[in-house]
Amino acid sequence: MPALVALVLLVGELATFWGFTAPVNRATENWTTLPANWQELRAQWEYSHAVRAILYVVALGALVMSLLDWRAEA
């Protein structure tokens, strides 16, 4: 079960990237140009990275729990 949770979290991370981070990268041409609303885009980009980092850490914890649970059963 923890491995399934990790999978769901990693899918959520990918959805966050493609839904929030990648559009900002395209709008700013990977931060080589600054559109008029660049401050809002920067905030979206930073928050999406923070959410992705949290999802990664929790997914890693779920994978470790899965490993510990598997070792306990063996």
PyMOL Python script that loads the backbone (N, CA, C, O; Angstrom):
from pymol import cmd

cmd.read_pdbstr("""\
ATOM      1  N   MET A   1       0.800  -1.204   0.000  1.00  0.00           N
ATOM      2  CA  MET A   1       0.000   0.000   0.000  1.00  0.00           C
ATOM      3  C   MET A   1       0.851   1.281   0.000  1.00  0.00           C
ATOM      4  O   MET A   1       0.525   2.204  -0.747  1.00  0.00           O
ATOM      5  N   PRO A   2       1.919   1.382   0.797  1.00  0.00           N
ATOM      6  CA  PRO A   2       2.733   2.602   0.742  1.00  0.00           C
ATOM      7  C   PRO A   2       3.370   2.834  -0.632  1.00  0.00           C
ATOM      8  O   PRO A   2       3.574   3.977  -1.040  1.00  0.00           O
ATOM      9  N   ALA A   3       3.682   1.752  -1.340  1.00  0.00           N
ATOM     10  CA  ALA A   3       4.251   1.921  -2.680  1.00  0.00           C
ATOM     11  C   ALA A   3       3.218   2.538  -3.621  1.00  0.00           C
ATOM     12  O   ALA A   3       3.568   3.339  -4.488  1.00  0.00           O
ATOM     13  N   LEU A   4       1.962   2.174  -3.455  1.00  0.00           N
ATOM     14  CA  LEU A   4       0.895   2.757  -4.265  1.00  0.00           C
ATOM     15  C   LEU A   4       0.730   4.241  -3.936  1.00  0.00           C
ATOM     16  O   LEU A   4       0.506   5.057  -4.830  1.00  0.00           O
ATOM     17  N   VAL A   5       0.839   4.584  -2.670  1.00  0.00           N
ATOM     18  CA  VAL A   5       0.781   5.993  -2.263  1.00  0.00           C
ATOM     19  C   VAL A   5       1.927   6.764  -2.918  1.00  0.00           C
ATOM     20  O   VAL A   5       1.727   7.872  -3.416  1.00  0.00           O
ATOM     21  N   ALA A   6       3.114   6.186  -2.918  1.00  0.00           N
ATOM     22  CA  ALA A   6       4.267   6.840  -3.553  1.00  0.00           C
ATOM     23  C   ALA A   6       4.014   7.050  -5.037  1.00  0.00           C
ATOM     24  O   ALA A   6       4.344   8.104  -5.582  1.00  0.00           O
ATOM     25  N   LEU A   7       3.433   6.061  -5.689  1.00  0.00           N
ATOM     26  CA  LEU A   7       3.122   6.196  -7.112  1.00  0.00           C
ATOM     27  C   LEU A   7       2.147   7.336  -7.352  1.00  0.00           C
ATOM     28  O   LEU A   7       2.340   8.141  -8.263  1.00  0.00           O
ATOM     29  N   VAL A   8       1.112   7.407  -6.547  1.00  0.00           N
ATOM     30  CA  VAL A   8       0.125   8.484  -6.697  1.00  0.00           C
ATOM     31  C   VAL A   8       0.785   9.846  -6.467  1.00  0.00           C
ATOM     32  O   VAL A   8       0.499  10.800  -7.190  1.00  0.00           O
ATOM     33  N   LEU A   9       1.649   9.943  -5.485  1.00  0.00           N
ATOM     34  CA  LEU A   9       2.344  11.205  -5.215  1.00  0.00           C
ATOM     35  C   LEU A   9       3.252  11.598  -6.374  1.00  0.00           C
ATOM     36  O   LEU A   9       3.336  12.776  -6.718  1.00  0.00           O
ATOM     37  N   LEU A  10       3.922  10.638  -6.973  1.00  0.00           N
ATOM     38  CA  LEU A  10       4.796  10.950  -8.105  1.00  0.00           C
ATOM     39  C   LEU A  10       3.986  11.353  -9.335  1.00  0.00           C
ATOM     40  O   LEU A  10       4.417  12.213 -10.103  1.00  0.00           O
ATOM     41  N   VAL A  11       2.836  10.750  -9.523  1.00  0.00           N
ATOM     42  CA  VAL A  11       1.947  11.185 -10.613  1.00  0.00           C
ATOM     43  C   VAL A  11       1.465  12.608 -10.337  1.00  0.00           C
ATOM     44  O   VAL A  11       1.368  13.423 -11.255  1.00  0.00           O
ATOM     45  N   GLY A  12       1.164  12.902  -9.080  1.00  0.00           N
ATOM     46  CA  GLY A  12       0.785  14.264  -8.709  1.00  0.00           C
ATOM     47  C   GLY A  12       1.903  15.259  -8.969  1.00  0.00           C
ATOM     48  O   GLY A  12       1.654  16.392  -9.378  1.00  0.00           O
ATOM     49  N   GLU A  13       3.120  14.835  -8.731  1.00  0.00           N
ATOM     50  CA  GLU A  13       4.278  15.702  -9.006  1.00  0.00           C
ATOM     51  C   GLU A  13       4.365  16.005 -10.488  1.00  0.00           C
ATOM     52  O   GLU A  13       4.599  17.148 -10.880  1.00  0.00           O
ATOM     53  N   LEU A  14       4.179  14.990 -11.312  1.00  0.00           N
ATOM     54  CA  LEU A  14       4.228  15.207 -12.761  1.00  0.00           C
ATOM     55  C   LEU A  14       3.089  16.116 -13.222  1.00  0.00           C
ATOM     56  O   LEU A  14       3.285  16.975 -14.082  1.00  0.00           O
ATOM     57  N   ALA A  15       1.921  15.929 -12.657  1.00  0.00           N
ATOM     58  CA  ALA A  15       0.791  16.791 -13.004  1.00  0.00           C
ATOM     59  C   ALA A  15       1.073  18.236 -12.603  1.00  0.00           C
ATOM     60  O   ALA A  15       0.729  19.164 -13.335  1.00  0.00           O
ATOM     61  N   THR A  16       1.693  18.426 -11.453  1.00  0.00           N
ATOM     62  CA  THR A  16       2.062  19.772 -11.012  1.00  0.00           C
ATOM     63  C   THR A  16       3.068  20.391 -11.970  1.00  0.00           C
ATOM     64  O   THR A  16       2.956  21.566 -12.321  1.00  0.00           O
ATOM     65  N   PHE A  17       4.046  19.604 -12.392  1.00  0.00           N
ATOM     66  CA  PHE A  17       5.037  20.142 -13.333  1.00  0.00           C
ATOM     67  C   PHE A  17       4.376  20.570 -14.635  1.00  0.00           C
ATOM     68  O   PHE A  17       4.551  21.704 -15.082  1.00  0.00           O
ATOM     69  N   TRP A  18       3.611  19.659 -15.246  1.00  0.00           N
ATOM     70  CA  TRP A  18       3.026  19.960 -16.555  1.00  0.00           C
ATOM     71  C   TRP A  18       1.890  20.972 -16.458  1.00  0.00           C
ATOM     72  O   TRP A  18       1.600  21.663 -17.435  1.00  0.00           O
ATOM     73  N   GLY A  19       1.248  21.071 -15.308  1.00  0.00           N
ATOM     74  CA  GLY A  19       0.144  22.013 -15.168  1.00  0.00           C
ATOM     75  C   GLY A  19       0.552  23.410 -14.744  1.00  0.00           C
ATOM     76  O   GLY A  19      -0.130  24.380 -15.076  1.00  0.00           O
ATOM     77  N   PHE A  20       1.663  23.530 -14.010  1.00  0.00           N
ATOM     78  CA  PHE A  20       2.038  24.832 -13.460  1.00  0.00           C
ATOM     79  C   PHE A  20       3.446  25.289 -13.829  1.00  0.00           C
ATOM     80  O   PHE A  20       3.641  26.452 -14.183  1.00  0.00           O
ATOM     81  N   THR A  21       4.432  24.392 -13.752  1.00  0.00           N
ATOM     82  CA  THR A  21       5.814  24.796 -13.996  1.00  0.00           C
ATOM     83  C   THR A  21       6.106  24.973 -15.486  1.00  0.00           C
ATOM     84  O   THR A  21       6.630  26.005 -15.904  1.00  0.00           O
ATOM     85  N   ALA A  22       5.767  23.972 -16.274  1.00  0.00           N
ATOM     86  CA  ALA A  22       6.079  24.011 -17.707  1.00  0.00           C
ATOM     87  C   ALA A  22       5.411  25.190 -18.429  1.00  0.00           C
ATOM     88  O   ALA A  22       6.053  25.812 -19.274  1.00  0.00           O
ATOM     89  N   PRO A  23       4.139  25.521 -18.127  1.00  0.00           N
ATOM     90  CA  PRO A  23       3.559  26.693 -18.805  1.00  0.00           C
ATOM     91  C   PRO A  23       4.308  27.993 -18.515  1.00  0.00           C
ATOM     92  O   PRO A  23       4.424  28.856 -19.386  1.00  0.00           O
ATOM     93  N   VAL A  24       4.812  28.126 -17.301  1.00  0.00           N
ATOM     94  CA  VAL A  24       5.593  29.323 -16.973  1.00  0.00           C
ATOM     95  C   VAL A  24       6.903  29.311 -17.753  1.00  0.00           C
ATOM     96  O   VAL A  24       7.331  30.343 -18.270  1.00  0.00           O
ATOM     97  N   ASN A  25       7.532  28.154 -17.838  1.00  0.00           N
ATOM     98  CA  ASN A  25       8.766  28.064 -18.616  1.00  0.00           C
ATOM     99  C   ASN A  25       8.528  28.446 -20.073  1.00  0.00           C
ATOM    100  O   ASN A  25       9.358  29.115 -20.690  1.00  0.00           O
ATOM    101  N   ARG A  26       7.389  28.017 -20.622  1.00  0.00           N
ATOM    102  CA  ARG A  26       7.075  28.380 -22.010  1.00  0.00           C
ATOM    103  C   ARG A  26       6.773  29.868 -22.138  1.00  0.00           C
ATOM    104  O   ARG A  26       7.234  30.517 -23.077  1.00  0.00           O
ATOM    105  N   ALA A  27       5.998  30.412 -21.194  1.00  0.00           N
ATOM    106  CA  ALA A  27       5.615  31.825 -21.268  1.00  0.00           C
ATOM    107  C   ALA A  27       6.820  32.747 -21.163  1.00  0.00           C
ATOM    108  O   ALA A  27       6.832  33.827 -21.753  1.00  0.00           O
ATOM    109  N   THR A  28       7.826  32.328 -20.421  1.00  0.00           N
ATOM    110  CA  THR A  28       9.012  33.170 -20.236  1.00  0.00           C
ATOM    111  C   THR A  28      10.177  32.714 -21.111  1.00  0.00           C
ATOM    112  O   THR A  28      11.282  33.249 -21.019  1.00  0.00           O
ATOM    113  N   GLU A  29       9.914  31.720 -21.960  1.00  0.00           N
ATOM    114  CA  GLU A  29      10.974  31.127 -22.793  1.00  0.00           C
ATOM    115  C   GLU A  29      12.161  30.738 -21.919  1.00  0.00           C
ATOM    116  O   GLU A  29      13.303  31.121 -22.174  1.00  0.00           O
ATOM    117  N   ASN A  30      11.852  29.965 -20.882  1.00  0.00           N
ATOM    118  CA  ASN A  30      12.837  29.513 -19.892  1.00  0.00           C
ATOM    119  C   ASN A  30      13.577  30.685 -19.252  1.00  0.00           C
ATOM    120  O   ASN A  30      14.792  30.642 -19.054  1.00  0.00           O
ATOM    121  N   TRP A  31      12.826  31.719 -18.937  1.00  0.00           N
ATOM    122  CA  TRP A  31      13.305  32.901 -18.236  1.00  0.00           C
ATOM    123  C   TRP A  31      14.334  33.704 -19.025  1.00  0.00           C
ATOM    124  O   TRP A  31      15.195  34.366 -18.447  1.00  0.00           O
ATOM    125  N   THR A  32      14.235  33.638 -20.352  1.00  0.00           N
ATOM    126  CA  THR A  32      15.086  34.503 -21.166  1.00  0.00           C
ATOM    127  C   THR A  32      14.365  35.786 -21.559  1.00  0.00           C
ATOM    128  O   THR A  32      15.000  36.759 -21.968  1.00  0.00           O
ATOM    129  N   THR A  33      13.027  35.791 -21.436  1.00  0.00           N
ATOM    130  CA  THR A  33      12.236  37.007 -21.650  1.00  0.00           C
ATOM    131  C   THR A  33      11.303  37.185 -20.461  1.00  0.00           C
ATOM    132  O   THR A  33      10.914  36.212 -19.815  1.00  0.00           O
ATOM    133  N   LEU A  34      10.949  38.421 -20.180  1.00  0.00           N
ATOM    134  CA  LEU A  34      10.048  38.706 -19.070  1.00  0.00           C
ATOM    135  C   LEU A  34       8.769  39.349 -19.596  1.00  0.00           C
ATOM    136  O   LEU A  34       8.785  40.504 -20.023  1.00  0.00           O
ATOM    137  N   PRO A  35       7.658  38.605 -19.568  1.00  0.00           N
ATOM    138  CA  PRO A  35       6.380  39.210 -19.952  1.00  0.00           C
ATOM    139  C   PRO A  35       5.928  40.208 -18.897  1.00  0.00           C
ATOM    140  O   PRO A  35       6.547  40.328 -17.840  1.00  0.00           O
ATOM    141  N   ALA A  36       4.860  40.914 -19.184  1.00  0.00           N
ATOM    142  CA  ALA A  36       4.377  41.956 -18.266  1.00  0.00           C
ATOM    143  C   ALA A  36       3.998  41.390 -16.899  1.00  0.00           C
ATOM    144  O   ALA A  36       4.184  42.064 -15.886  1.00  0.00           O
ATOM    145  N   ASN A  37       3.472  40.168 -16.852  1.00  0.00           N
ATOM    146  CA  ASN A  37       3.041  39.571 -15.580  1.00  0.00           C
ATOM    147  C   ASN A  37       4.098  38.621 -15.018  1.00  0.00           C
ATOM    148  O   ASN A  37       3.755  37.596 -14.428  1.00  0.00           O
ATOM    149  N   TRP A  38       5.344  38.945 -15.190  1.00  0.00           N
ATOM    150  CA  TRP A  38       6.407  38.023 -14.802  1.00  0.00           C
ATOM    151  C   TRP A  38       6.434  37.760 -13.301  1.00  0.00           C
ATOM    152  O   TRP A  38       6.856  36.683 -12.879  1.00  0.00           O
ATOM    153  N   GLN A  39       5.994  38.721 -12.484  1.00  0.00           N
ATOM    154  CA  GLN A  39       6.016  38.497 -11.038  1.00  0.00           C
ATOM    155  C   GLN A  39       5.005  37.431 -10.616  1.00  0.00           C
ATOM    156  O   GLN A  39       5.292  36.615  -9.740  1.00  0.00           O
ATOM    157  N   GLU A  40       3.835  37.436 -11.231  1.00  0.00           N
ATOM    158  CA  GLU A  40       2.859  36.383 -10.941  1.00  0.00           C
ATOM    159  C   GLU A  40       3.359  35.037 -11.447  1.00  0.00           C
ATOM    160  O   GLU A  40       3.190  34.012 -10.787  1.00  0.00           O
ATOM    161  N   LEU A  41       3.973  35.052 -12.614  1.00  0.00           N
ATOM    162  CA  LEU A  41       4.522  33.810 -13.163  1.00  0.00           C
ATOM    163  C   LEU A  41       5.642  33.269 -12.282  1.00  0.00           C
ATOM    164  O   LEU A  41       5.745  32.061 -12.073  1.00  0.00           O
ATOM    165  N   ARG A  42       6.477  34.166 -11.767  1.00  0.00           N
ATOM    166  CA  ARG A  42       7.554  33.728 -10.884  1.00  0.00           C
ATOM    167  C   ARG A  42       7.004  33.093  -9.617  1.00  0.00           C
ATOM    168  O   ARG A  42       7.519  32.074  -9.158  1.00  0.00           O
ATOM    169  N   ALA A  43       5.966  33.686  -9.051  1.00  0.00           N
ATOM    170  CA  ALA A  43       5.349  33.124  -7.846  1.00  0.00           C
ATOM    171  C   ALA A  43       4.769  31.741  -8.144  1.00  0.00           C
ATOM    172  O   ALA A  43       4.951  30.808  -7.360  1.00  0.00           O
ATOM    173  N   GLN A  44       4.074  31.608  -9.272  1.00  0.00           N
ATOM    174  CA  GLN A  44       3.524  30.308  -9.659  1.00  0.00           C
ATOM    175  C   GLN A  44       4.641  29.286  -9.832  1.00  0.00           C
ATOM    176  O   GLN A  44       4.513  28.141  -9.398  1.00  0.00           O
ATOM    177  N   TRP A  45       5.726  29.698 -10.461  1.00  0.00           N
ATOM    178  CA  TRP A  45       6.856  28.807 -10.717  1.00  0.00           C
ATOM    179  C   TRP A  45       7.487  28.362  -9.394  1.00  0.00           C
ATOM    180  O   TRP A  45       7.793  27.183  -9.215  1.00  0.00           O
ATOM    181  N   GLU A  46       7.679  29.303  -8.475  1.00  0.00           N
ATOM    182  CA  GLU A  46       8.298  28.967  -7.189  1.00  0.00           C
ATOM    183  C   GLU A  46       7.394  28.079  -6.342  1.00  0.00           C
ATOM    184  O   GLU A  46       7.862  27.104  -5.753  1.00  0.00           O
ATOM    185  N   TYR A  47       6.105  28.403  -6.274  1.00  0.00           N
ATOM    186  CA  TYR A  47       5.183  27.574  -5.493  1.00  0.00           C
ATOM    187  C   TYR A  47       5.054  26.176  -6.071  1.00  0.00           C
ATOM    188  O   TYR A  47       4.952  25.201  -5.327  1.00  0.00           O
ATOM    189  N   SER A  48       5.058  26.075  -7.390  1.00  0.00           N
ATOM    190  CA  SER A  48       4.959  24.738  -7.988  1.00  0.00           C
ATOM    191  C   SER A  48       6.196  23.909  -7.670  1.00  0.00           C
ATOM    192  O   SER A  48       6.091  22.699  -7.472  1.00  0.00           O
ATOM    193  N   HIS A  49       7.352  24.533  -7.618  1.00  0.00           N
ATOM    194  CA  HIS A  49       8.567  23.810  -7.221  1.00  0.00           C
ATOM    195  C   HIS A  49       8.494  23.382  -5.756  1.00  0.00           C
ATOM    196  O   HIS A  49       8.940  22.288  -5.409  1.00  0.00           O
ATOM    197  N   ALA A  50       7.946  24.221  -4.909  1.00  0.00           N
ATOM    198  CA  ALA A  50       7.811  23.862  -3.495  1.00  0.00           C
ATOM    199  C   ALA A  50       6.852  22.688  -3.327  1.00  0.00           C
ATOM    200  O   ALA A  50       7.130  21.764  -2.563  1.00  0.00           O
ATOM    201  N   VAL A  51       5.736  22.719  -4.030  1.00  0.00           N
ATOM    202  CA  VAL A  51       4.773  21.612  -3.960  1.00  0.00           C
ATOM    203  C   VAL A  51       5.408  20.330  -4.471  1.00  0.00           C
ATOM    204  O   VAL A  51       5.235  19.267  -3.875  1.00  0.00           O
ATOM    205  N   ARG A  52       6.138  20.426  -5.568  1.00  0.00           N
ATOM    206  CA  ARG A  52       6.802  19.238  -6.116  1.00  0.00           C
ATOM    207  C   ARG A  52       7.815  18.675  -5.135  1.00  0.00           C
ATOM    208  O   ARG A  52       7.917  17.457  -4.989  1.00  0.00           O
ATOM    209  N   ALA A  53       8.560  19.530  -4.467  1.00  0.00           N
ATOM    210  CA  ALA A  53       9.549  19.054  -3.493  1.00  0.00           C
ATOM    211  C   ALA A  53       8.860  18.323  -2.340  1.00  0.00           C
ATOM    212  O   ALA A  53       9.329  17.276  -1.893  1.00  0.00           O
ATOM    213  N   ILE A  54       7.751  18.879  -1.865  1.00  0.00           N
ATOM    214  CA  ILE A  54       7.015  18.221  -0.779  1.00  0.00           C
ATOM    215  C   ILE A  54       6.494  16.865  -1.235  1.00  0.00           C
ATOM    216  O   ILE A  54       6.592  15.881  -0.502  1.00  0.00           O
ATOM    217  N   LEU A  55       5.942  16.810  -2.442  1.00  0.00           N
ATOM    218  CA  LEU A  55       5.439  15.536  -2.963  1.00  0.00           C
ATOM    219  C   LEU A  55       6.559  14.506  -3.082  1.00  0.00           C
ATOM    220  O   LEU A  55       6.364  13.332  -2.767  1.00  0.00           O
ATOM    221  N   TYR A  56       7.730  14.946  -3.537  1.00  0.00           N
ATOM    222  CA  TYR A  56       8.880  14.031  -3.643  1.00  0.00           C
ATOM    223  C   TYR A  56       9.289  13.491  -2.272  1.00  0.00           C
ATOM    224  O   TYR A  56       9.541  12.295  -2.129  1.00  0.00           O
ATOM    225  N   VAL A  57       9.355  14.355  -1.275  1.00  0.00           N
ATOM    226  CA  VAL A  57       9.789  13.925   0.056  1.00  0.00           C
ATOM    227  C   VAL A  57       8.795  12.937   0.656  1.00  0.00           C
ATOM    228  O   VAL A  57       9.192  11.925   1.233  1.00  0.00           O
ATOM    229  N   VAL A  58       7.516  13.226   0.523  1.00  0.00           N
ATOM    230  CA  VAL A  58       6.504  12.315   1.061  1.00  0.00           C
ATOM    231  C   VAL A  58       6.518  10.993   0.290  1.00  0.00           C
ATOM    232  O   VAL A  58       6.350   9.928   0.885  1.00  0.00           O
ATOM    233  N   ALA A  59       6.716  11.056  -1.030  1.00  0.00           N
ATOM    234  CA  ALA A  59       6.804   9.824  -1.819  1.00  0.00           C
ATOM    235  C   ALA A  59       8.009   8.999  -1.398  1.00  0.00           C
ATOM    236  O   ALA A  59       7.921   7.774  -1.310  1.00  0.00           O
ATOM    237  N   LEU A  60       9.122   9.650  -1.140  1.00  0.00           N
ATOM    238  CA  LEU A  60      10.302   8.925  -0.673  1.00  0.00           C
ATOM    239  C   LEU A  60      10.016   8.262   0.670  1.00  0.00           C
ATOM    240  O   LEU A  60      10.395   7.112   0.891  1.00  0.00           O
ATOM    241  N   GLY A  61       9.354   8.978   1.556  1.00  0.00           N
ATOM    242  CA  GLY A  61       8.985   8.395   2.842  1.00  0.00           C
ATOM    243  C   GLY A  61       8.071   7.188   2.678  1.00  0.00           C
ATOM    244  O   GLY A  61       8.219   6.190   3.383  1.00  0.00           O
ATOM    245  N   ALA A  62       7.129   7.282   1.748  1.00  0.00           N
ATOM    246  CA  ALA A  62       6.228   6.148   1.495  1.00  0.00           C
ATOM    247  C   ALA A  62       6.997   4.956   0.945  1.00  0.00           C
ATOM    248  O   ALA A  62       6.719   3.812   1.306  1.00  0.00           O
ATOM    249  N   LEU A  63       7.956   5.221   0.079  1.00  0.00           N
ATOM    250  CA  LEU A  63       8.769   4.112  -0.453  1.00  0.00           C
ATOM    251  C   LEU A  63       9.612   3.465   0.642  1.00  0.00           C
ATOM    252  O   LEU A  63       9.751   2.242   0.675  1.00  0.00           O
ATOM    253  N   VAL A  64      10.170   4.266   1.527  1.00  0.00           N
ATOM    254  CA  VAL A  64      10.951   3.711   2.642  1.00  0.00           C
ATOM    255  C   VAL A  64      10.033   2.891   3.543  1.00  0.00           C
ATOM    256  O   VAL A  64      10.411   1.806   3.984  1.00  0.00           O
ATOM    257  N   MET A  65       8.840   3.394   3.819  1.00  0.00           N
ATOM    258  CA  MET A  65       7.891   2.631   4.633  1.00  0.00           C
ATOM    259  C   MET A  65       7.525   1.316   3.945  1.00  0.00           C
ATOM    260  O   MET A  65       7.374   0.284   4.599  1.00  0.00           O
ATOM    261  N   SER A  66       7.386   1.365   2.637  1.00  0.00           N
ATOM    262  CA  SER A  66       7.074   0.159   1.880  1.00  0.00           C
ATOM    263  C   SER A  66       8.210  -0.853   2.018  1.00  0.00           C
ATOM    264  O   SER A  66       7.964  -2.045   2.199  1.00  0.00           O
ATOM    265  N   LEU A  67       9.422  -0.388   1.934  1.00  0.00           N
ATOM    266  CA  LEU A  67      10.585  -1.267   2.073  1.00  0.00           C
ATOM    267  C   LEU A  67      10.658  -1.853   3.474  1.00  0.00           C
ATOM    268  O   LEU A  67      10.912  -3.047   3.633  1.00  0.00           O
ATOM    269  N   LEU A  68      10.441  -1.033   4.482  1.00  0.00           N
ATOM    270  CA  LEU A  68      10.480  -1.525   5.852  1.00  0.00           C
ATOM    271  C   LEU A  68       9.365  -2.537   6.105  1.00  0.00           C
ATOM    272  O   LEU A  68       9.572  -3.527   6.808  1.00  0.00           O
ATOM    273  N   ASP A  69       8.193  -2.294   5.539  1.00  0.00           N
ATOM    274  CA  ASP A  69       7.073  -3.215   5.692  1.00  0.00           C
ATOM    275  C   ASP A  69       7.384  -4.527   4.994  1.00  0.00           C
ATOM    276  O   ASP A  69       7.065  -5.594   5.517  1.00  0.00           O
ATOM    277  N   TRP A  70       8.003  -4.466   3.821  1.00  0.00           N
ATOM    278  CA  TRP A  70       8.371  -5.669   3.079  1.00  0.00           C
ATOM    279  C   TRP A  70       9.413  -6.477   3.855  1.00  0.00           C
ATOM    280  O   TRP A  70       9.338  -7.705   3.906  1.00  0.00           O
ATOM    281  N   ARG A  71      10.377  -5.792   4.453  1.00  0.00           N
ATOM    282  CA  ARG A  71      11.415  -6.489   5.231  1.00  0.00           C
ATOM    283  C   ARG A  71      10.812  -7.122   6.475  1.00  0.00           C
ATOM    284  O   ARG A  71      11.292  -8.174   6.899  1.00  0.00           O
ATOM    285  N   ALA A  72       9.804  -6.546   7.071  1.00  0.00           N
ATOM    286  CA  ALA A  72       9.181  -7.084   8.267  1.00  0.00           C
ATOM    287  C   ALA A  72       8.415  -8.372   7.951  1.00  0.00           C
ATOM    288  O   ALA A  72       8.336  -9.271   8.787  1.00  0.00           O
ATOM    289  N   GLU A  73       7.854  -8.456   6.746  1.00  0.00           N
ATOM    290  CA  GLU A  73       7.100  -9.637   6.344  1.00  0.00           C
ATOM    291  C   GLU A  73       8.005 -10.794   5.948  1.00  0.00           C
ATOM    292  O   GLU A  73       7.593 -11.951   6.032  1.00  0.00           O
ATOM    293  N   ALA A  74       9.208 -10.512   5.526  1.00  0.00           N
ATOM    294  CA  ALA A  74      10.108 -11.552   5.027  1.00  0.00           C
ATOM    295  C   ALA A  74      10.696 -12.407   6.132  1.00  0.00           C
ATOM    296  O   ALA A  74      11.472 -13.323   5.858  1.00  0.00           O
TER     297      ALA A  74
END
""", "prot")
cmd.dss("prot")
cmd.show_as("cartoon", "prot")
cmd.util.cbc("prot")
cmd.orient("prot")
